[in-house]
Amino acid sequence: MTTILSFWWVFLLVLCILMYKFVLRVFFGMVMVPEDKIGMVTKKFVLFGEGKSLPDSRIIATKGEAGFQAKTLAPGLYWAMWIWQYSVDMTAFTIIPEGKIGLVLSKDGKETPTGRILARRVESDNYQDATAFLDNGGQKGRQSAFITTGSYRINTFLFEIVVVEQIKIYENMLGIVTALDGEPIPNGQIAGKSLEGHNNFQDFDQFLERGGNRGLQPQVMLAGTYYINTWGIQIEQNPMTDVPIGYVGVVISYIGEDGQDVTGETFKHGNIVSKGQRGVWSEPFGPGKYALNKYTTKLESVPTTNLVLNWANARSESHDLDKNLSTITVRSKDGFPFNLDVAQIIHVPANEAPKVIARFGSMTNLVSQVLEPTIGNYFRNSAQDSDVISFLSTRKERQESAKNHIKAVLDEYNVNAVDTLIGDIVPPESLMKTLTDRKIAEEEQKTYQTQRMAQEQRQGVEKETAIADMQKEIVRASQSVEIAQRTADATVKKAEGDASSLKLNVNAEAEATKMRANAEAEATKARAGAQAEATKLTASAEAERISKTGLAEAEKIMAVGKSTAEAYQLQVSAMGGDNFTKYKITEEIGRGNIKVIPDVLITGSNGTDGSMSGLLGLKLMEMMDANGAKENPKRGK
């Protein structure tokens, strides 16, 4: 037991070794701050002669007062930090990761001025020196300054750090800025004044020192990554303004100083000002992308290519300026309503685009306020001066007249009228039926006329064909006449020879033969001529058909009679009048088998009633002959 007690100091030494920190902390006031920590000191009470207590409005002590101490303990070894007077809390460093920032909220300091929401920046080694912050007049509340990526020894008794993302504005986008703190916006303006020197609003204290205004800012932020204090600045991302090819962009600015109109006294429809001033800018933007603040400026796209506008229900162009236009309904002079489609081609010169926008505000207003009433009223007035048929038939002239009229009107509005085109014209159905029936009748009339001409041509062809066919008969008849003439001449010569040889004895017979030969020759010639004439007349009558038939027959009879008369005249000349008469009588009696002497001659016995008796006898003989023929048919024959 005595031995054990003699080694008490060994146990004490072991215990001190095991609890050295506690021992040093109690007896020597030792505090060891690790290298990744900071010591947050709280003073529990003040000894006599050290300092006074904190004012009521303060929570952080900077002059040894009791309470949370502004000064922190950096990594290292400290003495005389008695456990009974000081409490030291180990806190990790404040770390701001890559791509983020730390917004600072101060729990102590001076009061922020009325009307301000952010405390101004003071020198404090990025808020790591709390004593300097408070001594230099740091204000409590949200701070305008912030800390960027890194590690910081921040006194969390005084400061609260809020880690937020950096502001990233993407490609083809822009940032519209609204400041939450600053001077009020001047009267008459909707946005603050444009300032430089604040590094795209990343140095908010410079923005405030230069008199920046709270509210909407005229400046915009382009694509990139920014350190922005979101307690003081709000960013709204919007697409950049695109002016496509074939267009110009006319800028209407709602901010800036009132500029002087650059159009002069001739243009009295709005102010056109220089770039940067309030109003319509005189220089339009060409095709491209522009960073325009949509709240402070407005860009009106004006097409500089030929623009087609359709007054048609079922047709609209891709630009949609004619989406509210419809087919024009007009009423003609004769009271018929009908519809017509119209297409108007216009062109706005690039240098005239600001005047068009200054006058109308937009291309849509140009269409609704000028083009629609001008074109509609023109065609309605034009239709009232004409009936439907005339309107349809004079379409080309009316289209040219409309083009000239509309061009003169649009020239006054700084717009070029390229062309005016009339599309479909839809007359009333009842009138269209009338026109169709009329057209069909006209075409039928033309058809009948063509058919009549064809028939006339066919008749001519048939007539010529008949004449050609008769030509053979004419030649044959002519040859027959010539043959007959030669035969007659031969007969005459023979007769003359016979007459000469028998002249003395048979003079009368020769003369008769001569006369007969001459008569036959002349008769043959006459018949041949008559036949030829008859054939000719027949052909002519066939060609002329019904209208010439009577005349041909008359001419035929006349020719036959004439030929017969000439034949008789030759026979009379040859035979003598008495002899010719006797000859014709004898010829007719022989040809007709006429009985010159009756079979029974009946006469009266005494010469009285001879005629009556003769007739009765003749009748009796006829009756007897009739009965005999019935009884004996062969006898009758």
C-alpha positions in Angstrom: 0.0 0.0 0.0 2.8 2.3 0.9 4.5 1.4 -2.4 1.4 2.4 -4.3 1.1 5.7 -2.5 4.6 6.5 -3.3 3.9 6.5 -7.0 0.9 8.9 -6.9 2.7 11.4 -9.0 2.8 8.9 -11.8 -1.0 8.6 -11.9 -1.2 12.4 -11.9 1.2 12.7 -14.8 -0.7 10.1 -16.8 -4.0 11.9 -16.1 -2.5 15.3 -17.1 -1.2 13.7 -20.3 -4.6 12.4 -21.1 -6.4 15.6 -20.2 -3.8 18.2 -21.1 -6.1 20.3 -23.2 -8.6 20.6 -20.5 -5.8 21.3 -18.0 -4.2 23.9 -20.1 -7.6 25.4 -20.9 -8.5 25.7 -17.2 -5.2 26.7 -15.7 -3.6 28.6 -18.6 -6.6 29.7 -20.7 -5.2 27.9 -23.7 -7.3 27.7 -26.9 -6.2 25.9 -30.0 -8.0 26.7 -33.3 -7.6 24.1 -36.0 -6.4 25.1 -39.4 -9.8 24.6 -41.0 -11.8 26.4 -38.4 -12.2 29.9 -36.9 -12.9 30.7 -33.3 -16.1 32.5 -32.5 -15.6 34.3 -29.1 -18.2 35.1 -26.6 -17.2 37.1 -23.6 -19.3 36.1 -20.6 -18.7 39.1 -18.3 -16.4 42.1 -18.0 -13.8 42.5 -15.2 -13.3 45.7 -13.4 -11.8 48.3 -15.6 -12.2 46.5 -18.9 -15.0 48.1 -20.7 -18.6 49.1 -20.6 -21.6 47.1 -21.6 -22.9 47.1 -25.2 -25.4 49.8 -26.3 -29.0 48.6 -26.7 -28.8 48.7 -30.5 -25.7 46.6 -30.7 -25.1 42.8 -30.5 -21.5 42.6 -31.5 -18.7 43.9 -29.2 -15.8 45.7 -30.7 -14.2 47.3 -27.6 -14.1 44.4 -25.1 -17.7 44.6 -24.0 -19.4 41.5 -22.9 -21.2 39.5 -25.6 -20.4 38.2 -29.1 -17.0 39.5 -30.0 -16.4 41.0 -33.4 -12.8 39.7 -33.5 -12.5 36.0 -34.3 -9.7 33.6 -33.7 -7.8 32.5 -36.7 -6.2 29.0 -36.8 -3.5 28.9 -34.1 -2.8 28.7 -30.3 -4.1 31.4 -27.9 -3.6 31.9 -24.1 -5.4 33.6 -21.4 -8.8 32.8 -22.9 -10.0 31.7 -19.5 -12.8 29.2 -19.6 -14.7 31.0 -16.9 -14.7 34.3 -18.9 -14.7 33.3 -22.6 -16.6 30.8 -24.7 -15.0 29.8 -28.0 -17.0 28.0 -30.6 -15.2 26.4 -33.6 -16.9 27.2 -36.9 -15.8 26.0 -40.4 -14.7 28.5 -43.0 -17.3 30.0 -45.3 -16.7 28.4 -48.7 -18.3 29.8 -51.9 -18.2 27.2 -54.6 -17.4 27.8 -58.2 -20.2 29.4 -60.2 -21.8 30.9 -57.1 -21.6 34.1 -55.0 -22.2 34.8 -51.4 -24.7 37.5 -50.5 -24.1 39.0 -47.1 -26.6 39.9 -44.5 -25.3 41.9 -41.5 -27.0 41.4 -38.2 -25.4 44.5 -36.6 -24.3 48.0 -37.7 -25.8 51.3 -38.4 -29.4 51.7 -39.6 -29.9 51.7 -43.3 -31.2 55.1 -44.5 -34.9 55.3 -45.2 -35.7 54.5 -48.8 -32.7 52.2 -49.2 -32.9 48.5 -49.2 -29.2 47.7 -49.4 -26.4 48.8 -47.1 -23.5 50.5 -48.7 -20.1 48.8 -48.9 -17.4 49.6 -46.3 -13.8 48.4 -46.1 -13.8 45.1 -44.1 -11.5 42.6 -46.0 -14.5 41.0 -47.8 -16.4 41.0 -44.5 -13.7 39.0 -42.7 -12.9 41.9 -40.4 -16.0 42.4 -38.4 -14.4 45.1 -36.3 -13.4 47.2 -39.3 -16.9 46.7 -40.7 -18.6 48.1 -37.6 -16.0 50.8 -36.9 -16.1 52.1 -40.5 -19.9 52.6 -40.4 -21.1 49.3 -41.8 -24.9 49.1 -41.9 -27.1 46.3 -40.8 -29.2 44.4 -43.3 -28.6 43.2 -46.8 -25.3 44.4 -48.2 -24.7 45.8 -51.7 -21.4 44.0 -51.9 -20.9 40.3 -52.0 -18.2 37.7 -51.9 -17.1 35.6 -54.8 -15.7 32.1 -55.1 -13.3 31.2 -52.3 -12.8 30.5 -48.6 -13.5 33.2 -46.0 -13.2 33.6 -42.2 -16.6 35.1 -41.7 -17.9 35.9 -38.2 -21.2 34.2 -38.4 -22.3 36.0 -35.2 -22.4 39.2 -37.3 -22.8 38.0 -40.9 -25.1 35.5 -42.6 -24.0 34.3 -46.0 -26.6 33.3 -48.6 -25.0 31.3 -51.5 -26.8 31.9 -54.8 -26.0 31.1 -58.5 -24.2 33.4 -60.8 -26.4 35.0 -63.5 -25.9 33.3 -66.8 -27.4 34.8 -70.0 -27.5 32.4 -72.8 -26.7 32.8 -76.5 -29.2 34.8 -78.6 -30.7 36.1 -75.3 -30.3 39.4 -73.5 -30.9 40.4 -69.9 -33.4 43.2 -69.1 -32.3 44.9 -65.9 -34.5 46.2 -63.1 -32.7 47.9 -60.2 -34.4 47.5 -56.8 -32.5 50.3 -55.2 -31.3 53.7 -56.2 -32.7 57.2 -56.9 -36.3 57.6 -58.1 -36.9 57.7 -61.9 -37.2 61.3 -63.2 -40.7 62.5 -64.0 -41.8 61.8 -67.6 -39.6 58.8 -68.0 -40.3 55.1 -67.7 -36.7 54.0 -67.1 -33.7 55.2 -65.4 -30.8 57.1 -67.0 -28.1 55.3 -68.7 -24.9 55.0 -66.7 -21.4 53.7 -67.3 -18.7 52.5 -64.8 -20.6 49.8 -62.9 -19.3 46.9 -64.9 -22.7 45.6 -66.2 -24.3 46.2 -62.8 -21.8 43.9 -61.1 -20.5 46.8 -59.0 -23.8 47.9 -57.5 -22.1 50.4 -55.2 -20.7 52.3 -58.2 -24.2 52.2 -59.8 -25.6 53.8 -56.6 -22.7 56.3 -56.2 -23.2 57.5 -59.8 -26.8 58.3 -59.2 -28.4 55.2 -60.7 -32.2 55.0 -60.6 -34.2 52.3 -59.2 -36.6 50.6 -61.6 -36.3 49.6 -65.3 -32.9 50.3 -66.8 -32.3 51.3 -70.5 -29.2 49.2 -70.7 -29.3 45.4 -71.3 -26.9 42.6 -70.6 -25.6 40.4 -73.4 -24.8 36.7 -73.3 -22.3 35.8 -70.6 -21.8 35.0 -66.9 -22.1 37.8 -64.3 -21.7 38.4 -60.6 -25.0 40.0 -59.9 -26.4 40.9 -56.4 -29.9 39.6 -56.9 -31.0 41.5 -53.9 -30.4 44.7 -55.8 -30.7 43.7 -59.4 -33.3 41.5 -61.2 -32.6 40.1 -64.6 -35.3 39.0 -67.1 -34.0 37.1 -70.0 -35.6 37.6 -73.4 -34.7 36.6 -77.0 -32.8 39.1 -79.0 -34.8 41.1 -81.6 -34.5 39.5 -85.0 -35.0 41.5 -88.2 -35.3 38.9 -91.1 -34.0 39.3 -94.6 -36.4 41.3 -96.7 -37.4 43.5 -93.8 -36.1 46.6 -92.0 -36.8 47.3 -88.3 -38.2 50.7 -87.4 -37.4 51.5 -83.8 -39.8 53.4 -81.6 -38.1 54.6 -78.4 -40.1 55.3 -75.2 -37.2 56.9 -73.4 -34.7 59.6 -73.9 -34.8 63.3 -74.5 -37.3 64.9 -76.7 -35.6 65.2 -80.1 -36.2 67.6 -83.0 -38.2 66.3 -85.9 -35.8 65.6 -88.8 -38.5 65.3 -91.5 -39.1 69.0 -91.8 -42.4 70.9 -92.3 -43.6 68.7 -95.1 -44.3 65.7 -92.9 -46.9 66.4 -90.3 -47.9 62.9 -89.1 -45.5 62.3 -86.2 -42.0 63.1 -85.0 -39.1 61.2 -86.5 -36.0 61.8 -84.4 -32.3 60.8 -84.3 -31.1 57.6 -82.7 -31.2 57.6 -78.9 -34.0 60.2 -78.6 -37.6 59.6 -77.7 -39.8 58.9 -80.8 -39.4 57.1 -84.1 -35.8 56.8 -85.1 -35.0 58.1 -88.5 -32.6 55.2 -89.4 -34.2 51.8 -89.5 -32.2 48.6 -88.6 -31.3 46.3 -91.4 -31.5 42.5 -91.3 -29.8 41.0 -88.2 -30.1 40.5 -84.4 -30.4 43.4 -82.0 -30.2 43.7 -78.2 -33.3 45.9 -77.7 -35.1 46.4 -74.4 -38.7 45.5 -75.2 -39.9 47.7 -72.3 -38.1 50.8 -73.5 -38.2 50.4 -77.3 -40.4 48.7 -79.8 -39.3 47.5 -83.2 -41.8 47.4 -86.0 -40.8 45.1 -88.9 -41.5 46.6 -92.3 -41.2 44.3 -95.4 -39.1 45.9 -98.1 -39.9 43.2 -100.7 -43.1 43.2 -102.7 -46.0 42.5 -100.4 -49.1 40.7 -101.7 -52.4 41.4 -99.9 -55.4 39.2 -100.9 -59.0 40.3 -100.6 -60.2 36.6 -100.7 -62.0 34.4 -98.2 -60.0 31.3 -98.8 -56.5 32.9 -99.3 -54.0 34.5 -97.0 -50.3 35.1 -97.2 -47.7 34.0 -94.6 -47.2 37.5 -93.3 -50.8 37.5 -92.0 -51.3 41.1 -92.8 -54.3 40.1 -94.9 -55.9 37.6 -92.5 -58.8 40.0 -91.8 -59.4 40.8 -95.5 -62.2 39.1 -97.3 -63.8 38.8 -100.7 -65.3 42.2 -101.8 -69.1 42.2 -102.3 -70.3 44.9 -104.7 -73.6 45.9 -106.3 -73.9 46.6 -110.0 -75.9 49.4 -111.7 -78.7 47.0 -112.5 -79.0 45.9 -108.9 -77.2 42.6 -109.0 -74.8 41.8 -106.0 -71.7 39.9 -106.9 -68.3 39.0 -105.4 -64.8 39.6 -106.7 -61.4 38.7 -105.4 -58.6 41.3 -105.5 -54.9 41.1 -105.0 -52.9 44.3 -104.2 -49.1 44.3 -104.5 -47.3 47.1 -102.5 -43.8 48.0 -101.7 -42.5 50.1 -98.8 -39.0 51.6 -99.5 -36.5 51.1 -96.7 -35.9 54.9 -96.3 -39.7 55.5 -96.2 -40.4 52.9 -93.5 -40.0 55.3 -90.6 -42.5 57.6 -92.1 -45.0 54.8 -92.6 -44.6 53.7 -88.9 -44.7 57.3 -87.7 -48.0 57.8 -89.6 -49.8 54.5 -88.8 -47.9 52.8 -86.0 -47.7 49.4 -87.7 -48.1 47.7 -91.0 -51.4 46.2 -89.7 -52.8 49.7 -89.2 -51.7 50.7 -92.8 -53.7 47.8 -94.2 -56.8 48.3 -92.0 -56.8 52.2 -92.2 -55.8 52.8 -95.8 -55.7 49.8 -98.1 -58.8 48.0 -97.0 -61.2 51.0 -97.3 -59.5 52.4 -100.4 -59.6 49.2 -102.5 -63.0 48.2 -101.2 -64.7 51.5 -101.9 -63.1 51.9 -105.3 -64.5 48.6 -106.6 -67.9 49.3 -105.0 -68.0 52.7 -106.7 -66.8 51.2 -110.0 -69.4 48.5 -109.9 -72.2 51.0 -109.4 -71.4 52.7 -112.7 -71.8 49.5 -114.8 -74.0 46.5 -115.1 -72.6 43.1 -114.4 -72.2 42.1 -118.1 -70.2 45.3 -118.8 -68.1 44.8 -115.7 -67.2 41.4 -116.8 -66.4 42.4 -120.3 -64.3 45.4 -119.3 -62.3 43.6 -116.6 -58.9 44.5 -118.1 -59.7 48.2 -118.4 -61.1 48.3 -114.8 -58.0 46.6 -113.5 -55.8 49.2 -115.1 -58.0 52.0 -113.8 -57.9 50.5 -110.3 -54.1 50.3 -110.5 -53.7 54.0 -111.4 -56.2 55.1 -108.8 -54.7 53.1 -105.9 -51.2 54.1 -106.9 -52.1 57.8 -106.6 -53.7 57.2 -103.2 -50.8 55.2 -101.8 -48.2 57.7 -103.0 -49.5 60.1 -100.4 -48.8 57.6 -97.7 -45.2 56.9 -98.8 -46.1 53.5 -100.1 -45.5 52.2 -103.7 -48.5 50.5 -105.4 -46.8 47.9 -107.7 -49.9 46.3 -109.2 -53.6 45.7 -108.7 -55.1 42.4 -109.9 -58.7 41.3 -110.2 -59.1 37.6 -109.4 -62.3 35.6 -109.5 -65.6 37.4 -110.3 -68.6 35.5 -109.2 -71.9 37.0 -110.7 -75.3 35.9 -109.4 -76.3 32.4 -110.4 -79.5 33.5 -112.1 -77.5 36.0 -114.3 -74.9 33.4 -115.0 -77.6 31.0 -116.3 -78.9 33.8 -118.6 -75.4 34.5 -119.9 -74.8 30.8 -120.4 -78.0 30.3 -122.3 -77.2 33.4 -124.5 -73.7 32.1 -125.2 -75.1 28.6 -126.1 -77.6 30.3 -128.5 -74.8 32.3 -130.1 -72.7 29.2 -130.5 -75.6 27.3 -132.0 -76.2 30.2 -134.4 -72.6 30.0 -135.5 -73.0 26.2 -135.9 -76.1 26.7 -138.1 -74.3 29.3 -140.2 -71.3 26.9 -140.6 -73.6 24.1 -141.6 -75.4 26.3 -144.1 -72.1 27.3 -145.7 -71.2 23.7 -145.8 -74.4 22.8 -147.6 -73.9 25.7 -150.1 -70.4 24.4 -150.7 -71.7 20.9 -151.1 -74.3 22.1 -153.6 -71.6 23.9 -155.6 -69.6 20.7 -155.6 -72.5 18.7 -156.7 -73.3 21.2 -159.4 -69.7 21.1 -160.7 -69.8 17.3 -160.5 -73.0 17.3 -162.5 -71.6 19.6 -165.1 -68.5 17.5 -165.3 -70.7 14.4 -165.7 -72.7 16.0 -168.5 -69.6 17.0 -170.4 -69.3 13.5 -171.7 -72.9 13.6 -173.0 -72.2 16.9 -174.6 -69.2 15.6 -176.4 -71.1 12.5 -177.4 -74.0 14.6 -178.7 -71.6 16.9 -180.6 -70.0 13.9 -182.2 -73.4 12.5 -183.0 -74.3 15.7 -184.7 -71.1 15.8 -186.7 -71.6 12.1 -187.8 -75.2 12.8 -188.7 -74.0 15.9 -190.7 -71.5 13.9 -192.5 -74.0 11.1 -193.2 -76.5 13.7 -194.4 -73.9 15.2 -196.6 -73.0 11.8 -198.1 -76.7 11.1 -198.6 -77.1 14.4 -200.3 -74.2 13.8 -202.6 -75.5 10.4 -203.4 -78.9 11.8 -204.0 -77.5 14.5 -206.2 -75.7 11.9 -208.2 -78.8 9.8 -208.6 -80.8 12.9 -209.4 -78.3 13.9 -212.1 -78.3 10.5 -213.7 -82.1 10.3 -213.5 -82.8 13.9 -213.7 -84.9 13.8 -216.8 -86.9 10.8 -215.9 -87.2 10.9 -212.2 -86.9 14.6 -211.4 -89.8 14.5 -209.0 -88.5 11.4 -207.2 -85.0 13.0 -206.9 -86.4 16.2 -205.5 -88.4 14.1 -203.0 -85.4 12.1 -202.1 -83.3 15.2 -201.6 -86.0 16.8 -199.5 -86.3 13.7 -197.4 -82.5 13.4 -197.0 -82.3 17.1 -196.1 -85.2 16.7 -193.7 -83.7 13.6 -192.1 -80.3 15.3 -191.8 -81.8 18.4 -190.3 -84.0 16.4 -188.1 -81.0 14.4 -186.9 -79.1 17.6 -186.2 -82.0 19.2 -184.5 -82.6 16.1 -182.4 -78.9 16.0 -181.5 -79.0 19.7 -180.5 -82.2 19.2 -178.7 -80.8 16.2 -176.9 -77.7 18.2 -176.0 -79.7 21.1 -174.8 -82.0 18.8 -172.9 -79.0 17.1 -171.2 -77.5 20.5 -170.3 -80.8 21.7 -169.0 -81.3 18.5 -167.1 -77.9 18.9 -165.5 -78.5 22.5 -164.7 -81.9 21.7 -163.3 -80.3 19.0 -161.1 -77.7 21.5 -159.9 -80.2 24.2 -159.1 -82.6 21.5 -157.8 -86.1 22.6 -157.0 -85.8 26.4 -158.0 -84.7 25.7 -161.6 -86.8 22.6 -162.5 -89.7 24.5 -164.0 -87.5 26.8 -166.0 -85.5 23.8 -167.3 -88.6 22.0 -168.4 -89.9 25.2 -170.1 -86.6 25.7 -171.9 -86.6 21.9 -172.9 -90.2 22.2 -174.3 -89.3 25.4 -176.1 -86.1 23.8 -177.5 -88.0 20.7 -178.7 -90.7 22.8 -180.2 -88.2 25.0 -181.9 -86.3 22.0 -183.2 -89.6 20.4 -184.5 -90.6 23.7 -186.1 -87.2 24.0 -187.8 -87.6 20.4 -189.0 -91.0 21.0 -190.3 -89.8 24.2 -192.0 -87.1 22.3 -193.8 -89.5 19.6 -194.9 -92.0 22.2 -196.1 -89.2 23.9 -198.0 -88.1 20.6 -199.5 -91.6 19.1 -200.3 -93.8 22.1 -200.7 -96.6 23.0 -198.4 -99.3 20.8 -199.9 -97.1 17.8 -200.5 -95.8 18.1 -196.9 -99.3 18.3 -195.4 -100.4 15.2 -197.4 -97.2 13.4 -196.3 -97.7 14.1 -192.6 -101.4 13.1 -192.8 -100.5 9.8 -194.6 -97.7 9.3 -192.0 -100.0 9.8 -189.0 -102.7 7.5 -190.5 -100.2 4.8 -191.1 -98.5 5.2 -187.7 -101.9 5.1 -185.9 -103.5 2.3 -187.9 -106.5 4.4 -188.7 -109.1 2.9 -191.0 -109.8 5.3 -193.8 -112.5 3.2 -195.4 -115.0 1.6 -192.9 -115.5 -2.1 -192.9 -119.3 -1.6 -193.7 -120.7 1.3 -195.5 -124.2 2.0 -194.5 -126.4 4.4 -196.5 -130.0 5.1 -196.7 -132.1 3.6 -199.5 -133.7 6.7 -200.4 -131.1 9.1 -199.3 -133.1 10.1 -196.2 -132.0 9.6 -192.7 -128.8 8.3 -194.0 -126.7 9.5 -191.1 -128.9 8.1 -188.5 -129.3 4.8 -190.3 -125.5 4.7 -190.8 -124.8 5.2 -187.1 -127.3 2.6 -186.1 -125.8 0.1 -188.4 -122.3 0.9 -187.2 -123.4 0.3 -183.6 -125.1 -2.9 -184.5 -121.8 -4.1 -186.1 -119.8 -3.3 -183.0 -122.3 -5.3 -180.9 -122.0 -8.2 -183.2 -118.3 -8.1 -183.2 -118.3 -8.0 -179.4 -120.5 -11.1 -179.1 -118.5 -13.0 -181.6 -115.3 -12.2 -179.7 -116.8 -13.7 -176.5 -117.9 -16.9 -178.3 -114.8 -17.3 -180.2 -111.8 -15.6 -178.6 -109.5 -16.6 -181.4 -111.8 -14.8 -183.8 -111.5 -11.6 -181.8 -107.8 -11.9 -182.1 
